[in-house]
Amino acid sequence: MTIAEASQKGLRTYDVVARYGGEEFVFILPGTSLTGAVAVAERLRVAVQALTFAPPMERLSVTVTLGVATYPSPHVESATTLFRQADYALYRAKQNGRNRVEAMETLDRADVPTL
């Protein structure tokens, strides 16, 4: 299984995965709550970490770090803000050790930049 296949596993037919830039991807999960989005992100994180590769790359280990934000939210008034909030959650996840999921609503409000 590839990372792309792991990303698609468990998604609904109308969910969208798209490359956002560099090594960043966006998952658009219509009608999904923050709790549901975090659960999807955590399943993806576990699935990618469990990937195994054929020789000569059998010793390769891959992980993902994910930031989650949802709309509607009292902290999100536009698509731009939604992407900024998700990006900030991703930044915090990387700061906190990588190979983890951080959600905007779980972050300390004092740490969230004014957008």
N, C-alpha and C positions, 0 to 999 in steps of 0.2 A: 504494500500500500504506500502511496506517495503522500506528501503533505497536502496536496490538492485534494486527493481522495478523502483523506481524513477530515479536511475542512468541509466537504460536502456531506459527509455521513451524518445522518440524523437531522438534516435540514428539510424543511418542507419545500414543495415544488415552487412556491412563490417567494421563498427567501432568496436573497441575492448575495453573492460573494464577489468582490471586485478588488483588483489591485489598486491601491490608492497612491502608491509611490514607493520607490525603493523596495524595502522589505516590508512595507505596511499594506495591510488589507483591511477592507471594510466589510462587515457583515450587516446587512439590512434585514431585520427580522420583524416585518409588519405585525402589529397587534401583540407584541411580546412585552411583558412587564420587565422591570429591572431584575427581579428575581429569576424570571425565565431566561433573560439574556445572560445573566451571570452563570446560570446552569449550563447553557449552551457553550459559553466560553470555557468553563471548567472541563466539560466533556472533551472539547477540542484540545485543551492543554494536555489532558491525560492521554488522549489518543496519539498526539504527536510525540509525546515523551516515550510512549510504548513502541514506536516504530522501530523496526529492525531492517537492516540493509544487507544485501548480498555482498560477498567478497568482490573486490578488495576493500569495500567500505563497511565491513561488518562491525568495526569498532566505532563507527560514527554515532554520535549521540546528538539529537536535535531536540530543542525545546522552543516553546513560544511564550511570549509575555503579552498579556492582553489588557486593554483598557476598555471599560464599558460605560456608555452613557445612553440614556433613553429619552424619547420624546413621546408624549408630553411630560414635562417636568417643570417645576417652578424655577429651575435654574437655566432652562433652555427656551429661547424665544425665536430661534431661527436655525436653519441648517448649518450656518457658519458656527454658531455657538455650540451646536450639538457636536460637530467635528472637533472644536477646540476642547470641549469637556472630555470627550473620549481620548483625545491626544494627551491631555493633562493626566487623566487616569492611567494611561499607558506609561507616561513619564514617571509617575509615582510607583507603578509596578516595577519598572526597571530600577528605580532608586532603592526599592525595598527588597531587591535580591533576584529579580528576573524569574522566569519559569513560574509565573503566578498571574492571577487575575485581580485587578483592582476596578471597583465601580465608583463612579462619581458620587453617588449618594452615600457611600460608606466613608468618604474622605472627610477630614476635618474641614468644616466650612471656612475656618480662618486661613487654611492653606490654599484655597481655591482662588486663582487670580480673578480680578474683576475684568470682565470681557466686554 
